[in-house]
Amino acid sequence: MSYCLNPKCQNPQNPNQARFCAYCGHRLRLGGRFRALRLISIGGMGRTFLGVDEADDSKTKCIIKQLSLQNQDTNNAQKAAESFRQEATRLQVLGQHPQIPELLAYF
């Protein structure tokens, strides 16, 4: 099952082979590489999905964090986006460590 990442999609579940959402037409792979399998949680700043790295031969499972700025005013949205970028940059700088999630990509 592929899960559509469009927050406004009302029918986000799609077959694994689909490239675009059958309901809303949204592309189902992030960066042509990551595919969401299912929604794990929804929080104040966005959504978290179980995903798979399709570029990896072993199809490694991963976590996809999606920042949602829909309910934020402009100032808060800018702060949230900057905080999200800073977290990604810190994870990238820290590299691999057993107690820290590995950052595969961010965009």
MMTF fields as JSON, N, C-alpha, C and O atoms, coordinates in Angstrom:
{
  "mmtfVersion": "1.0.0",
  "mmtfProducer": "UNKNOWN",
  "numBonds": 427,
  "numAtoms": 428,
  "numGroups": 107,
  "numChains": 1,
  "numModels": 1,
  "chainsPerModel": [1],
  "groupsPerChain": [107],
  "chainIdList": ["A"],
  "bondAtomList": [4, 2, 8, 6, 12, 10, 16, 14, 20, 18, 24, 22, 28, 26, 32, 30, 36, 34, 40, 38, 44, 42, 48, 46, 52, 50, 56, 54, 60, 58, 64, 62, 68, 66, 72, 70, 76, 74, 80, 78, 84, 82, 88, 86, 92, 90, 96, 94, 100, 98, 104, 102, 108, 106, 112, 110, 116, 114, 120, 118, 124, 122, 128, 126, 132, 130, 136, 134, 140, 138, 144, 142, 148, 146, 152, 150, 156, 154, 160, 158, 164, 162, 168, 166, 172, 170, 176, 174, 180, 178, 184, 182, 188, 186, 192, 190, 196, 194, 200, 198, 204, 202, 208, 206, 212, 210, 216, 214, 220, 218, 224, 222, 228, 226, 232, 230, 236, 234, 240, 238, 244, 242, 248, 246, 252, 250, 256, 254, 260, 258, 264, 262, 268, 266, 272, 270, 276, 274, 280, 278, 284, 282, 288, 286, 292, 290, 296, 294, 300, 298, 304, 302, 308, 306, 312, 310, 316, 314, 320, 318, 324, 322, 328, 326, 332, 330, 336, 334, 340, 338, 344, 342, 348, 346, 352, 350, 356, 354, 360, 358, 364, 362, 368, 366, 372, 370, 376, 374, 380, 378, 384, 382, 388, 386, 392, 390, 396, 394, 400, 398, 404, 402, 408, 406, 412, 410, 416, 414, 420, 418, 424, 422],
  "bondOrderList": [1, 1, 1, 1, 1, 1, 1, 1, 1, 1, 1, 1, 1, 1, 1, 1, 1, 1, 1, 1, 1, 1, 1, 1, 1, 1, 1, 1, 1, 1, 1, 1, 1, 1, 1, 1, 1, 1, 1, 1, 1, 1, 1, 1, 1, 1, 1, 1, 1, 1, 1, 1, 1, 1, 1, 1, 1, 1, 1, 1, 1, 1, 1, 1, 1, 1, 1, 1, 1, 1, 1, 1, 1, 1, 1, 1, 1, 1, 1, 1, 1, 1, 1, 1, 1, 1, 1, 1, 1, 1, 1, 1, 1, 1, 1, 1, 1, 1, 1, 1, 1, 1, 1, 1, 1, 1],
  "groupList": [{"groupName": "MET", "atomNameList": ["N", "CA", "C", "O"], "elementList": ["N", "C", "C", "O"], "formalChargeList": [0, 0, 0, 0], "bondAtomList": [1, 0, 2, 1, 3, 2], "bondOrderList": [1, 1, 2], "singleLetterCode": "M", "chemCompType": "L-PEPTIDE LINKING"}, {"groupName": "SER", "atomNameList": ["N", "CA", "C", "O"], "elementList": ["N", "C", "C", "O"], "formalChargeList": [0, 0, 0, 0], "bondAtomList": [1, 0, 2, 1, 3, 2], "bondOrderList": [1, 1, 2], "singleLetterCode": "S", "chemCompType": "L-PEPTIDE LINKING"}, {"groupName": "TYR", "atomNameList": ["N", "CA", "C", "O"], "elementList": ["N", "C", "C", "O"], "formalChargeList": [0, 0, 0, 0], "bondAtomList": [1, 0, 2, 1, 3, 2], "bondOrderList": [1, 1, 2], "singleLetterCode": "Y", "chemCompType": "L-PEPTIDE LINKING"}, {"groupName": "CYS", "atomNameList": ["N", "CA", "C", "O"], "elementList": ["N", "C", "C", "O"], "formalChargeList": [0, 0, 0, 0], "bondAtomList": [1, 0, 2, 1, 3, 2], "bondOrderList": [1, 1, 2], "singleLetterCode": "C", "chemCompType": "L-PEPTIDE LINKING"}, {"groupName": "LEU", "atomNameList": ["N", "CA", "C", "O"], "elementList": ["N", "C", "C", "O"], "formalChargeList": [0, 0, 0, 0], "bondAtomList": [1, 0, 2, 1, 3, 2], "bondOrderList": [1, 1, 2], "singleLetterCode": "L", "chemCompType": "L-PEPTIDE LINKING"}, {"groupName": "ASN", "atomNameList": ["N", "CA", "C", "O"], "elementList": ["N", "C", "C", "O"], "formalChargeList": [0, 0, 0, 0], "bondAtomList": [1, 0, 2, 1, 3, 2], "bondOrderList": [1, 1, 2], "singleLetterCode": "N", "chemCompType": "L-PEPTIDE LINKING"}, {"groupName": "PRO", "atomNameList": ["N", "CA", "C", "O"], "elementList": ["N", "C", "C", "O"], "formalChargeList": [0, 0, 0, 0], "bondAtomList": [1, 0, 2, 1, 3, 2], "bondOrderList": [1, 1, 2], "singleLetterCode": "P", "chemCompType": "L-PEPTIDE LINKING"}, {"groupName": "LYS", "atomNameList": ["N", "CA", "C", "O"], "elementList": ["N", "C", "C", "O"], "formalChargeList": [0, 0, 0, 0], "bondAtomList": [1, 0, 2, 1, 3, 2], "bondOrderList": [1, 1, 2], "singleLetterCode": "K", "chemCompType": "L-PEPTIDE LINKING"}, {"groupName": "GLN", "atomNameList": ["N", "CA", "C", "O"], "elementList": ["N", "C", "C", "O"], "formalChargeList": [0, 0, 0, 0], "bondAtomList": [1, 0, 2, 1, 3, 2], "bondOrderList": [1, 1, 2], "singleLetterCode": "Q", "chemCompType": "L-PEPTIDE LINKING"}, {"groupName": "ALA", "atomNameList": ["N", "CA", "C", "O"], "elementList": ["N", "C", "C", "O"], "formalChargeList": [0, 0, 0, 0], "bondAtomList": [1, 0, 2, 1, 3, 2], "bondOrderList": [1, 1, 2], "singleLetterCode": "A", "chemCompType": "L-PEPTIDE LINKING"}, {"groupName": "ARG", "atomNameList": ["N", "CA", "C", "O"], "elementList": ["N", "C", "C", "O"], "formalChargeList": [0, 0, 0, 0], "bondAtomList": [1, 0, 2, 1, 3, 2], "bondOrderList": [1, 1, 2], "singleLetterCode": "R", "chemCompType": "L-PEPTIDE LINKING"}, {"groupName": "PHE", "atomNameList": ["N", "CA", "C", "O"], "elementList": ["N", "C", "C", "O"], "formalChargeList": [0, 0, 0, 0], "bondAtomList": [1, 0, 2, 1, 3, 2], "bondOrderList": [1, 1, 2], "singleLetterCode": "F", "chemCompType": "L-PEPTIDE LINKING"}, {"groupName": "GLY", "atomNameList": ["N", "CA", "C", "O"], "elementList": ["N", "C", "C", "O"], "formalChargeList": [0, 0, 0, 0], "bondAtomList": [1, 0, 2, 1, 3, 2], "bondOrderList": [1, 1, 2], "singleLetterCode": "G", "chemCompType": "PEPTIDE LINKING"}, {"groupName": "HIS", "atomNameList": ["N", "CA", "C", "O"], "elementList": ["N", "C", "C", "O"], "formalChargeList": [0, 0, 0, 0], "bondAtomList": [1, 0, 2, 1, 3, 2], "bondOrderList": [1, 1, 2], "singleLetterCode": "H", "chemCompType": "L-PEPTIDE LINKING"}, {"groupName": "ILE", "atomNameList": ["N", "CA", "C", "O"], "elementList": ["N", "C", "C", "O"], "formalChargeList": [0, 0, 0, 0], "bondAtomList": [1, 0, 2, 1, 3, 2], "bondOrderList": [1, 1, 2], "singleLetterCode": "I", "chemCompType": "L-PEPTIDE LINKING"}, {"groupName": "THR", "atomNameList": ["N", "CA", "C", "O"], "elementList": ["N", "C", "C", "O"], "formalChargeList": [0, 0, 0, 0], "bondAtomList": [1, 0, 2, 1, 3, 2], "bondOrderList": [1, 1, 2], "singleLetterCode": "T", "chemCompType": "L-PEPTIDE LINKING"}, {"groupName": "VAL", "atomNameList": ["N", "CA", "C", "O"], "elementList": ["N", "C", "C", "O"], "formalChargeList": [0, 0, 0, 0], "bondAtomList": [1, 0, 2, 1, 3, 2], "bondOrderList": [1, 1, 2], "singleLetterCode": "V", "chemCompType": "L-PEPTIDE LINKING"}, {"groupName": "ASP", "atomNameList": ["N", "CA", "C", "O"], "elementList": ["N", "C", "C", "O"], "formalChargeList": [0, 0, 0, 0], "bondAtomList": [1, 0, 2, 1, 3, 2], "bondOrderList": [1, 1, 2], "singleLetterCode": "D", "chemCompType": "L-PEPTIDE LINKING"}, {"groupName": "GLU", "atomNameList": ["N", "CA", "C", "O"], "elementList": ["N", "C", "C", "O"], "formalChargeList": [0, 0, 0, 0], "bondAtomList": [1, 0, 2, 1, 3, 2], "bondOrderList": [1, 1, 2], "singleLetterCode": "E", "chemCompType": "L-PEPTIDE LINKING"}],
  "groupTypeList": [0, 1, 2, 3, 4, 5, 6, 7, 3, 8, 5, 6, 8, 5, 6, 5, 8, 9, 10, 11, 3, 9, 2, 3, 12, 13, 10, 4, 10, 4, 12, 12, 10, 11, 10, 9, 4, 10, 4, 14, 1, 14, 12, 12, 0, 12, 10, 15, 11, 4, 12, 16, 17, 18, 9, 17, 17, 1, 7, 15, 7, 3, 14, 14, 7, 8, 4, 1, 4, 8, 5, 8, 17, 15, 5, 5, 9, 8, 7, 9, 9, 18, 1, 11, 10, 8, 18, 9, 15, 10, 4, 8, 16, 4, 12, 8, 13, 6, 8, 14, 6, 18, 4, 4, 9, 2, 11],
  "groupIdList": [1, 2, 3, 4, 5, 6, 7, 8, 9, 10, 11, 12, 13, 14, 15, 16, 17, 18, 19, 20, 21, 22, 23, 24, 25, 26, 27, 28, 29, 30, 31, 32, 33, 34, 35, 36, 37, 38, 39, 40, 41, 42, 43, 44, 45, 46, 47, 48, 49, 50, 51, 52, 53, 54, 55, 56, 57, 58, 59, 60, 61, 62, 63, 64, 65, 66, 67, 68, 69, 70, 71, 72, 73, 74, 75, 76, 77, 78, 79, 80, 81, 82, 83, 84, 85, 86, 87, 88, 89, 90, 91, 92, 93, 94, 95, 96, 97, 98, 99, 100, 101, 102, 103, 104, 105, 106, 107],
  "secStructList": [7, 3, 3, 7, 7, 7, 6, 6, 7, 1, 7, 7, 3, 3, 7, 6, 6, 7, 1, 5, 7, 6, 6, 6, 7, 7, 5, 1, 3, 3, 6, 6, 6, 3, 3, 3, 3, 3, 3, 3, 3, 3, 7, 1, 1, 3, 3, 3, 3, 3, 3, 3, 3, 6, 6, 1, 6, 6, 7, 7, 3, 3, 3, 3, 3, 3, 3, 7, 7, 6, 6, 1, 7, 2, 2, 2, 2, 2, 2, 2, 2, 2, 2, 2, 2, 2, 2, 2, 2, 2, 2, 2, 2, 2, 7, 7, 5, 6, 6, 5, 7, 7, 7, 7, 7, 7, 7],
  "xCoordList": [0.839, 0.0, 0.889, 1.849, 0.58, 1.247, 0.277, -0.912, 0.78, -0.052, 0.246, 1.404, -0.785, -0.624, -0.197, -0.759, 0.789, 1.309, 0.598, 0.93, -0.366, -1.134, -2.056, -2.957, -1.848, -2.659, -4.156, -4.981, -4.506, -5.913, -6.568, -7.767, -5.804, -6.346, -7.317, -6.979, -8.512, -9.535, -9.535, -10.233, -8.768, -8.66, -7.192, -6.843, -6.322, -4.875, -4.273, -3.081, -5.041, -4.471, -4.479, -5.497, -3.321, -3.117, -2.349, -1.67, -2.449, -1.651, -0.153, 0.24, 0.675, 2.131, 2.707, 3.628, 2.192, 2.764, 2.392, 2.999, 1.417, 0.945, 2.039, 2.772, 2.139, 3.095, 2.424, 3.069, 1.109, 0.327, -0.91, -1.41, -1.399, -2.591, -3.804, -4.044, -4.558, -5.748, -6.837, -7.681, -6.835, -7.88, -7.545, -8.367, -6.336, -6.014, -4.937, -4.724, -4.258, -3.241, -1.864, -0.947, -1.698, -0.42, 0.622, 0.295, 1.871, 2.974, 3.154, 3.103, 3.362, 3.438, 4.852, 5.014, 5.87, 7.251, 7.86, 7.735, 8.516, 9.247, 10.616, 11.342, 10.966, 12.268, 12.492, 13.635, 11.414, 11.511, 12.072, 12.432, 12.149, 12.865, 12.074, 12.073, 11.407, 10.747, 9.242, 8.599, 8.689, 7.257, 6.682, 7.205, 5.611, 4.94, 4.074, 3.343, 4.166, 3.384, 2.122, 1.049, 2.276, 1.105, 1.377, 2.523, 0.305, 0.371, 0.596, -0.103, 1.57, 1.85, 1.221, 0.564, 1.421, 0.873, 0.687, 1.286, -0.17, -0.41, -0.181, -0.733, 0.636, 0.916, 0.689, 0.216, 1.023, 0.812, 1.655, 1.285, 2.789, 3.693, 3.673, 4.309, 2.96, 2.939, 2.539, 1.883, 2.954, 2.588, 3.838, 4.855, 3.739, 4.829, 4.313, 3.228, 5.106, 4.724, 5.795, 6.977, 5.372, 6.3, 6.514, 5.553, 7.76, 8.058, 9.054, 9.511, 9.377, 10.37, 11.237, 10.747, 12.538, 13.487, 13.554, 14.214, 12.882, 12.809, 14.135, 14.33, 15.05, 16.35, 17.31, 18.326, 16.986, 17.807, 17.373, 16.188, 18.323, 17.999, 17.264, 16.426, 17.573, 16.918, 15.598, 14.942, 15.213, 13.947, 13.844, 12.872, 14.852, 14.937, 13.742, 13.351, 13.175, 12.077, 12.663, 13.805, 11.883, 12.338, 11.14, 9.995, 11.42, 10.384, 10.387, 11.44, 9.2, 9.038, 8.342, 7.232, 8.992, 8.378, 7.948, 8.748, 6.691, 6.148, 5.722, 4.841, 6.346, 6.004, 4.718, 4.569, 3.789, 2.523, 2.386, 2.386, 2.271, 2.172, 0.785, 0.596, -0.179, -1.51, -2.21, -2.896, -2.052, -2.771, -1.891, -2.199, -0.814, 0.131, 0.032, -0.187, 0.196, 0.304, 1.699, 2.553, 1.929, 3.177, 4.411, 5.377, 4.394, 5.55, 5.836, 6.981, 4.797, 4.981, 5.384, 6.174, 4.85, 5.195, 6.676, 7.346, 7.184, 8.606, 9.488, 10.512, 9.086, 9.849, 9.831, 10.857, 8.675, 8.551, 9.403, 10.081, 9.37, 10.161, 11.653, 12.411, 12.07, 13.481, 13.893, 14.977, 13.048, 13.323, 13.451, 14.32, 12.589, 12.614, 13.931, 14.558, 14.348, 15.619, 16.817, 17.762, 16.762, 17.863, 17.987, 19.095, 16.853, 16.882, 17.512, 18.337, 17.122, 17.681, 19.18, 19.944, 19.599, 21.021, 21.816, 22.909, 21.268, 21.958, 22.112, 23.174, 21.054, 21.126, 22.17, 22.882, 22.252, 23.224, 24.649, 25.528, 24.877, 26.206, 26.613, 27.772, 25.669, 25.98, 26.362, 27.121, 25.844, 26.18, 25.543, 24.49, 26.184, 25.613, 26.02, 27.189, 25.021, 25.211, 24.034, 22.91, 24.25, 23.153, 21.991, 20.883, 22.218, 21.164, 20.498, 19.621, 20.918, 20.403, 19.871, 20.541, 18.667, 18.146, 19.049, 19.566, 19.227, 20.04, 19.194, 18.078, 19.717, 19.03, 19.392, 20.563, 18.398, 18.647, 18.572, 19.361, 17.622, 17.45, 16.464, 15.682, 16.512, 15.456, 15.291, 16.249, 14.059, 13.723, 12.409, 11.934],
  "yCoordList": [-1.175, 0.0, 1.244, 1.319, 2.202, 3.5, 4.525, 4.502, 5.417, 6.417, 7.784, 8.196, 8.478, 9.805, 10.81, 10.832, 11.633, 12.624, 13.973, 14.893, 14.096, 15.332, 15.423, 14.597, 16.422, 16.518, 16.705, 16.429, 17.165, 17.402, 16.21, 16.242, 15.17, 14.003, 13.265, 12.945, 13.003, 12.349, 10.829, 10.14, 10.302, 8.852, 8.524, 8.245, 8.554, 8.5, 7.123, 7.039, 6.048, 4.713, 4.314, 4.421, 3.851, 3.498, 2.183, 1.787, 1.5, 0.283, 0.605, 1.717, -0.361, -0.165, 0.312, 1.129, -0.173, 0.128, 1.526, 2.014, 2.168, 3.473, 4.53, 4.557, 5.388, 6.501, 7.785, 8.672, 7.872, 9.042, 8.584, 7.482, 9.423, 9.101, 9.009, 9.904, 7.926, 7.722, 8.735, 9.027, 9.28, 10.214, 11.665, 12.363, 12.116, 13.541, 13.808, 14.96, 12.765, 12.947, 13.334, 13.532, 13.447, 13.834, 12.734, 11.548, 13.126, 12.165, 11.395, 11.989, 10.082, 9.243, 9.031, 8.526, 9.398, 9.265, 10.637, 11.542, 10.767, 11.995, 11.91, 10.936, 12.909, 12.926, 11.725, 11.358, 11.111, 9.929, 8.72, 7.725, 8.797, 7.787, 7.196, 5.979, 8.023, 7.565, 7.432, 8.315, 6.307, 6.052, 5.846, 5.047, 6.561, 6.398, 5.149, 4.918, 4.341, 3.114, 3.302, 2.807, 4.037, 4.3, 5.477, 5.782, 6.122, 7.235, 6.68, 5.762, 7.236, 6.81, 7.77, 7.345, 9.08, 10.051, 11.413, 11.733, 12.2, 13.587, 14.44, 14.161, 15.484, 16.374, 17.82, 18.103, 18.719, 20.132, 20.706, 21.713, 20.07, 20.588, 19.777, 20.168, 18.661, 17.877, 16.437, 16.092, 15.602, 14.185, 13.316, 13.735, 12.105, 11.137, 9.862, 9.379, 9.324, 8.133, 7.059, 7.36, 5.816, 4.726, 4.738, 4.794, 4.686, 4.747, 3.687, 2.882, 3.705, 2.786, 3.558, 4.389, 3.266, 3.883, 3.002, 1.963, 3.406, 2.614, 2.605, 1.763, 3.528, 3.568, 2.535, 2.201, 2.04, 1.041, -0.349, -0.678, -1.162, -2.51, -3.348, -4.179, -3.135, -3.913, -3.285, -3.793, -2.178, -1.493, -1.19, -1.561, -0.518, -0.195, 0.641, 1.602, 0.256, 1.026, 2.297, 2.303, 3.362, 4.634, 5.395, 4.962, 6.51, 7.414, 8.65, 9.198, 9.076, 10.306, 11.316, 11.073, 12.447, 13.532, 14.607, 15.081, 14.986, 16.002, 17.209, 17.109, 18.331, 19.574, 20.113, 20.171, 20.507, 21.068, 22.488, 22.717, 23.427, 24.837, 25.406, 26.621, 24.552, 25.0, 25.841, 26.805, 25.495, 26.193, 27.202, 27.588, 27.629, 28.547, 29.932, 30.048, 30.979, 32.302, 32.416, 31.563, 33.455, 33.587, 33.538, 32.847, 34.257, 34.299, 32.921, 32.47, 32.256, 30.924, 29.905, 29.002, 30.041, 29.119, 29.239, 28.23, 30.457, 30.661, 30.081, 29.458, 30.287, 29.735, 28.206, 27.565, 27.631, 26.168, 25.587, 24.577, 26.218, 25.738, 25.824, 24.913, 26.9, 27.058, 26.014, 25.439, 25.772, 24.761, 23.37, 22.586, 23.078, 21.798, 21.643, 20.584, 22.697, 22.675, 22.519, 21.788, 23.215, 23.114, 21.698, 21.187, 21.067, 19.685, 18.759, 17.909, 18.928, 18.094, 18.331, 17.38, 19.57, 19.904, 19.302, 18.774, 19.382, 18.804, 17.29, 16.735, 16.636, 15.186, 14.83, 13.835, 15.651, 15.418, 15.58, 14.785, 16.592, 16.858, 15.76, 15.347, 15.293, 14.272, 12.94, 12.17, 12.669, 11.415, 10.219, 10.33, 9.082, 7.846, 7.624, 7.737, 7.306, 6.98, 6.104, 6.376, 5.067, 4.152, 4.801, 4.264, 5.933, 6.585, 7.751, 8.416, 7.994, 9.134, 8.631, 7.847, 9.069, 8.623, 9.078, 10.195, 8.207, 8.54, 9.351, 8.955, 10.465, 11.291, 10.791, 10.801, 10.354, 9.881, 11.023, 11.079, 11.938, 13.085, 14.059, 13.692, 15.288, 16.245, 17.235, 17.591, 17.671, 18.635, 19.274, 20.121],
  "zCoordList": [0.0, 0.0, 0.0, 0.767, -0.841, -0.85, -0.287, -0.604, 0.543, 1.199, 0.59, 0.517, 0.159, -0.438, 0.628, 1.723, 0.314, 1.252, 1.17, 1.917, 0.28, 0.176, 1.393, 1.539, 2.278, 3.491, 3.218, 4.089, 2.033, 1.702, 1.001, 0.726, 0.711, 0.015, 0.939, 2.079, 0.442, 1.258, 1.112, 1.856, 0.173, -0.013, -0.306, -1.453, 0.727, 0.506, 0.242, -0.053, 0.336, 0.156, -1.315, -1.997, -1.79, -3.197, -3.302, -2.354, -4.451, -4.651, -4.667, -5.022, -4.285, -4.247, -5.569, -5.576, -6.677, -7.987, -8.494, -9.449, -7.876, -8.361, -8.228, -7.24, -9.223, -9.181, -8.719, -8.159, -8.964, -8.585, -7.83, -8.056, -6.939, -6.163, -7.09, -7.9, -6.966, -7.79, -7.457, -8.304, -6.229, -5.815, -6.182, -6.777, -5.826, -6.005, -7.061, -7.44, -7.54, -8.57, -8.06, -8.858, -6.746, -6.15, -6.377, -6.328, -6.623, -6.795, -5.481, -4.404, -5.565, -4.371, -3.844, -2.733, -4.597, -4.121, -3.886, -4.71, -2.752, -2.443, -3.087, -2.886, -3.848, -4.5, -5.401, -5.673, -5.867, -6.701, -5.969, -6.598, -4.656, -3.876, -2.714, -2.533, -1.929, -0.706, -0.916, -1.486, -0.443, -0.568, 0.828, 1.605, 1.147, 2.435, 2.391, 1.428, 3.453, 3.542, 4.379, 4.034, 5.501, 6.34, 7.264, 7.596, 7.666, 8.605, 10.006, 10.435, 10.717, 12.093, 13.086, 14.036, 12.866, 13.817, 13.165, 12.138, 13.805, 13.407, 14.643, 15.707, 14.502, 15.619, 15.22, 14.119, 16.103, 15.867, 14.743, 14.139, 14.457, 13.432, 12.144, 11.165, 12.122, 10.899, 11.12, 12.102, 10.176, 10.204, 10.079, 9.525, 10.603, 10.543, 9.893, 10.218, 8.969, 8.217, 8.338, 8.508, 8.248, 7.989, 6.489, 5.722, 6.066, 4.641, 4.227, 5.038, 2.954, 2.409, 1.42, 0.656, 1.453, 0.53, -0.713, -0.703, -1.77, -3.0, -3.763, -4.639, -3.445, -4.121, -3.53, -4.141, -2.359, -1.676, -2.137, -2.088, -2.582, -3.064, -2.026, -2.377, -0.752, 0.302, 0.751, 1.66, 0.109, 0.425, 1.926, 2.584, 2.442, 3.856, 4.306, 3.643, 5.443, 6.03, 6.639, 7.099, 6.64, 7.178, 7.743, 7.614, 8.356, 8.854, 7.967, 7.643, 7.581, 6.8, 7.696, 8.17, 7.927, 8.694, 7.711, 6.904, 7.784, 6.88, 7.708, 8.561, 7.451, 8.124, 7.53, 6.309, 8.385, 7.919, 8.448, 9.657, 7.533, 7.918, 7.649, 7.703, 7.363, 6.964, 8.021, 7.682, 9.294, 10.359, 11.087, 12.215, 10.464, 11.084, 10.437, 9.231, 11.254, 10.655, 10.042, 10.28, 9.263, 8.506, 9.395, 9.071, 10.504, 11.4, 11.997, 12.0, 12.501, 13.082, 12.026, 12.303, 10.826, 9.739, 9.391, 9.17, 9.341, 9.04, 10.141, 9.859, 11.399, 12.522, 12.497, 12.727, 12.22, 12.173, 11.048, 11.238, 9.887, 8.75, 9.062, 8.729, 9.691, 10.049, 11.092, 10.997, 12.069, 13.087, 12.458, 12.84, 11.504, 10.794, 10.029, 10.077, 9.326, 8.583, 9.529, 9.232, 10.667, 11.633, 12.188, 12.349, 12.481, 12.973, 11.931, 12.265, 10.683, 9.61, 9.467, 9.301, 9.529, 9.409, 10.564, 10.36, 11.78, 12.943, 12.797, 13.082, 12.356, 12.158, 11.105, 11.234, 10.065, 8.998, 9.53, 9.198, 10.34, 10.893, 11.878, 11.903, 12.682, 13.682, 13.057, 13.644, 11.88, 11.206, 11.875, 12.502, 11.739, 12.272, 13.725, 14.093, 14.532, 15.935, 16.335, 15.915, 17.128, 17.452, 18.205, 18.196, 18.851, 19.628, 18.894, 19.445, 17.65, 16.88, 15.548, 14.876, 15.149, 13.85, 12.704, 12.711, 11.734, 10.56, 9.583, 9.245, 9.139, 8.152, 6.764, 6.383, 6.009, 4.648, 3.647, 2.703, 3.85, 2.949, 3.576, 4.453, 3.121, 3.472, 2.338, 1.653, 2.154, 1.102, 1.421, 0.665]
}
